Amino acid sequence: MRLLRIAIFAVVTVAGIIVGTALLTSWESRQPRTLPSPSGPYSVGRRSFVWRDDSRLDPLSPDSSAGREIFVWAWYPAAPRTDSRPAQYLPPSWLQAYHLQRFEQKLDRVHAHAIDEAPISGIHPSYPVLIFSPGGGQLPTHYTALLEDLASHGYIILAVAHPFITPVVVFPDGRVARWGPGFVRMEAPEIVMIQAADLISVAGHAIREHARNEAFFAHIDPQRIGVFGHSLGGAAAAEACALDARLKAGMDLDGTVFGDVLTAGVRQPFFLMMAAGIPRPDLPGFRRPPPRFDPNHDKGTLHEDMFLEHSAIAYRLSVRRLSHMNFSDKGFFFEPEDRLAELLRIQMDAKQTTRLASGYIRAFFGEYLMAIHNPGGELDRAPNAQMNLEIHRLP
């Protein structure tokens, strides 16, 4: 009887924890969230662009004869305005089309800072451009905190919503492109190549529109275009650099590198910012950290070594306690396990991650797009217990 009472108590306790956690998570998912204010001197604007790239067919579209359509969210330094409210985190048409899981943060209750369609800042005649590719399963808007912060420091960010790879893309005419069987059947390297081609298409479109003196793209500097991405998007940034010399530098946020670029490397300066592992205990309530999106994820570090060995100028920053998903805004939302890991100081929180990532992104692209070197700054920082920065240069 004593053992039975202990067993019943244990079952009731576990059930109570599960139910309590579910109720707390459900309540937290409906709470308003305000993302951190951008740290730079510029106000931030946001707008979107759509165009069709008829130079290539879309391998994922139901219409196999259609050119690839590209949807881009832009964050940029804006002229200050006091008469406008910040844009909705996600427009109503996207909110309606995007299927949230039951306990996911309600995105209509997330508040950011960019002003919709704000005029671009006239402080400088042109600004450097960073083209961004999100991680698998993420919308570009899921990186609003990071992208707003970069724009507030004087970068024009062109973030690609890859149709049929991004979970949902809502076009201005109401059409909705969802990921589906075509995406699921593809191997990661195939997806990366489509994303890389999209990044190159964005660069080409921006340069052509600049030459036409189009109102927005007239403010870009076509000689200062970089590319970066998270997870699969980071791998796509490496491929895009290998394929297009108009991209002057690239950066990969915790994404395994794939394909020919492993042994060919890139000629442009490139930066890998990688998680060095999260020492989570092997206990109930702690899931193991997910591997990078790689069918051979145990060879991820070997892939990085090969890429570094063959690239002209390559950096690898390894960061302990870095959580893969905290590059995105999801780190600011409530996830019981992540919040517990942060309380126990075995995982860096989203605010720290955003600050760290933004600092290194600005230092790296500042060096190679803007020729601004900060002696003693991020790119000169010595290794320590939490971070290790390696620099590789071909002879």
C-alpha positions, 0 to 999 in steps of 0.5 A: 500500500505504501508503494501504491500511495507513492506511485499515485502521488508521483502520477498526480504530481507529474500530471499536475506539473503537465497541466499547470505548465500547459495552462501557464503556457496557454495564458502566456501565449495571449500576453502582449509582448513588446520587442526590445527597442532598436539600439541605433541612432536611426528610426526604422521603417518597414515595407515590402516588395514583390516581383517575378524572376522570369529568368528561372522557373519555380521548381516548387510552384504548382504552375511548373511553367511560372517564373519564380516570384520573390517576396521581400520585407525591407527594414531600413533607416527612416526619417523620424516621424511622430505622427505614425504608430508602429506597423503591426508585427504581421499584417492581418492577411498574413495573420489569417493565413499563418497557422499557429500551434495551440500554445504559440505566441499570438502574433497580433499581441506582439509589438515592434517599432518600425513605421510602415512605409516611412520615408527613408532617411535622407541623412546619407545619400545611400546605405549599405544593403544586407540581404537576409534569409530566414531559417527553415520554418520561419517567416522573415518577420520572426527576426524583427528584433534583430533586423530592426536593430540592424536597420537602426544602425544604418543598414537597409535589410532585404529579408526574403520570404521564400515562396513554398519554403517559408511556411506562408507567403501572402501576395498583395493580390491575395494569393497564398503560397504555403510550404507543402509536399514539394518542400518536404520531399526535398533534401536540405542542400536542394532547398539551400540552392533555391534559397541562394538563387532567391538571394541572388535574384534580390541582389540583381533586382535591387541593383537594376532598380537602383540603376532605374533610380526607383524611389526606394532603391535609389538609396542603396549602394550597389557596391556595398551589398552583403548577405546573411542568414540563419540556419538553412538561410545561413547555408544559403548565404554561403552558396550565394556568395560562391555564385555571385561576386556582387555580394561583397561579404556573407555571414551564417548564423548557426547553419551547417554549410552544404554542397560544393561550397564546402570544398570550393570555399568563397572568395569574399570575407565570410563569418560563421557564428555557431553554437558551441553546445548547450550543456542541458542536463539529461533530465525530464523537462529538458529536451536535447538541443536540436541538431542543425538542419543536416542529414549528417548533422554529426559532421557539422563541425567537419563541414565548417572546417572544410569551408574555412580551409578553402575560403579566402578570409573566414571567421568562426565564432563559437559561442557557449550557451547559445540557443539556435532559435534565440536568433529569432523573436521566438526567444522573447516569447514564453517557452517553459523549458527555455525560460528554465534553462535561462534561469539556471544560466545554462542558456543565453536569453534572447536579449543577450543573443540579439545584442551579441548577434547584432554587434558581430554582424555590424562589426563584420559588415562594417569592416568589409562593406564600410571599411570601418575597423574598431580596434579592440572591438568584436573582430579583435576580441580574444577567446574566453570561457564563453566564446572563441573566435578563429580567423582563417586566411588563405596564403 
